[in-house]
Amino acid sequence: MKNLGHYIENLDFEYAISYSGLRGDSFQNFEIKIKDQIHQIEQKMETVRYMQKSKLTQQIEQLEEQLNPYLARIINAAGDLHPSTIEIHRFKKGGDEIHSILQTLSSPFKEQAVPGCSPILRDAIAFYSASDELVGILQICFSCWWIKDEGDEDFEVDHKIIPILQDKLIELGHPIES
């Protein structure tokens, strides 16, 4: 597991954006659309030749992965947003809000949070360079107190910082479930 404080110290960014996804109306609408596409492909599979079925099965698997909250990411390492992702807040590098969040995340590690489930990473803070390149992502599951980076690597997370971070993001408009 990576050390979150070291990750924060080494972040070189110009601005950050917080995102929310895999929840609410946008996810439900996306889910309806994808399930309809899957149904259409399944119907098509009934009439195609055997050699075409493999390709169609692969398309279904890719669509189902986008619906699986344990596999889907609201933003990936390439900076692509999941269709259900919405931008919540933009931070200036020297602003009080991002400084407070980063200070919370950098607090000394004392006691590891023990995850109670597989993470569903519905919230994220993405960090960008002056040339708008993605330089880092913190993907967060507030249900099981888990944080991953852009490479899907886990961080050591002190259990005391998660509720503080959650409150800060809720203040900014994140629709985090309690």
C-alpha positions in Angstrom: 0.0 0.0 0.0 1.1 3.5 -0.8 1.5 6.3 1.7 -1.1 9.0 1.1 1.0 11.7 2.7 4.0 11.0 0.4 1.6 11.0 -2.6 0.2 14.4 -1.7 3.7 15.9 -1.1 4.8 14.8 -4.6 1.7 16.2 -6.4 2.6 18.9 -8.8 -0.6 20.4 -10.1 -2.1 23.7 -11.1 -5.7 23.0 -10.3 -8.0 20.2 -9.2 -11.6 19.1 -9.9 -13.8 17.0 -7.6 -16.1 14.5 -9.3 -19.1 12.4 -8.3 -20.5 9.5 -10.3 -22.0 6.0 -10.3 -25.0 7.3 -8.4 -28.2 9.2 -8.8 -30.3 10.0 -11.9 -27.3 10.2 -14.3 -26.3 6.6 -13.4 -29.8 5.3 -13.5 -30.4 6.9 -17.0 -27.1 5.5 -18.2 -28.0 2.1 -16.8 -31.3 2.1 -18.7 -29.5 3.1 -21.9 -26.8 0.3 -21.5 -29.3 -2.4 -20.6 -31.3 -1.5 -23.8 -28.1 -1.8 -25.8 -27.3 -5.1 -24.3 -30.8 -6.3 -25.0 -30.4 -5.2 -28.7 -27.1 -7.1 -29.0 -28.6 -10.2 -27.4 -31.4 -10.1 -30.0 -28.9 -9.7 -32.8 -27.0 -12.7 -31.5 -30.0 -14.9 -32.2 -29.7 -14.3 -35.9 -25.9 -13.9 -36.6 -23.4 -16.5 -37.6 -21.4 -18.4 -35.0 -18.2 -16.5 -35.8 -19.9 -13.1 -35.0 -21.2 -14.2 -31.6 -17.8 -13.9 -30.0 -17.5 -10.2 -30.9 -21.0 -9.5 -29.8 -20.4 -11.3 -26.5 -17.3 -9.2 -26.0 -19.4 -6.0 -26.6 -21.9 -7.1 -24.0 -19.1 -7.8 -21.5 -17.6 -4.3 -22.0 -21.1 -2.7 -21.6 -21.7 -4.7 -18.4 -18.3 -3.6 -17.0 -19.4 0.0 -17.3 -22.5 -0.8 -15.1 -20.5 -2.8 -12.5 -19.8 -0.3 -9.7 -17.0 -2.4 -8.4 -15.1 -2.2 -11.7 -16.2 1.1 -13.2 -14.2 4.3 -12.4 -15.8 7.8 -12.5 -12.5 9.0 -14.1 -9.7 6.8 -15.4 -6.0 7.3 -15.7 -6.4 8.7 -19.3 -8.8 11.3 -17.9 -11.9 9.8 -19.5 -15.0 10.4 -17.4 -17.7 7.7 -16.9 -20.9 8.8 -18.5 -22.5 9.2 -15.1 -19.8 11.4 -13.8 -20.5 15.0 -12.9 -18.1 17.8 -12.0 -18.8 19.1 -8.5 -16.1 21.6 -7.7 -13.0 23.3 -9.2 -10.1 24.2 -6.9 -7.4 26.7 -7.5 -4.0 25.4 -6.4 -3.5 27.9 -3.6 -7.1 28.1 -2.5 -8.2 27.5 1.0 -10.5 24.6 0.1 -8.0 22.4 -1.6 -5.3 23.3 0.9 -7.7 22.1 3.7 -8.4 18.9 1.9 -4.8 18.1 1.1 -3.8 19.0 4.7 -6.4 16.5 6.0 -5.2 13.8 3.6 -1.6 14.5 4.6 -2.2 14.1 8.3 0.1 11.7 10.1 -0.8 8.1 9.7 -1.8 6.5 13.0 -4.4 3.8 12.5 -5.2 1.9 9.3 -8.8 1.9 8.2 -10.0 -1.6 7.7 -12.2 -1.8 4.7 -15.6 -3.4 5.3 -16.4 -4.1 1.7 -15.1 -4.0 -1.9 -14.8 -0.3 -2.8 -17.3 1.5 -5.0 -15.3 4.6 -5.9 -18.1 7.2 -6.4 -16.0 10.3 -5.6 -12.7 11.5 -6.9 -10.4 14.5 -6.8 -8.4 14.8 -10.1 -5.3 17.0 -10.3 -4.3 18.8 -13.5 -1.2 20.6 -14.8 -1.2 24.1 -16.2 -1.5 22.5 -19.7 -4.6 20.6 -18.5 -2.9 17.2 -18.3 -4.1 14.8 -15.7 -1.3 14.3 -13.2 -3.1 12.4 -10.4 -6.4 11.1 -9.1 -7.6 10.2 -5.7 -10.6 7.9 -6.0 -12.6 7.5 -2.9 -15.2 5.1 -1.4 -16.8 6.6 1.7 -18.8 3.4 2.4 -15.7 1.3 3.2 -13.2 4.2 3.7 -10.9 3.3 0.8 -8.8 5.6 -1.4 -7.0 4.5 -4.7 -4.8 6.4 -7.1 -5.0 6.8 -10.8 -3.2 3.4 -11.2 -5.8 1.7 -9.0 -3.2 1.3 -6.2 -4.4 1.4 -2.6 -3.4 3.9 0.0 -2.8 3.5 3.7 -5.6 5.6 5.1 -6.0 6.7 8.7 -9.6 6.0 9.6 -9.9 9.4 11.4 -9.5 11.4 8.1 -12.3 9.8 6.1 -15.2 11.4 8.0 -13.4 14.8 7.9 -12.9 14.5 4.1 -16.5 13.4 3.6 -17.8 16.4 5.5 -15.6 18.7 3.4 -16.8 17.2 0.1 -20.4 17.3 1.2 -20.0 21.0 1.9 -18.8 21.5 -1.7 -21.9 19.7 -3.0 -20.9 16.0 -3.2 -24.1 13.8 -2.9 -22.4 11.3 -0.6 -24.8 8.9 1.0 -24.6 8.5 4.8 
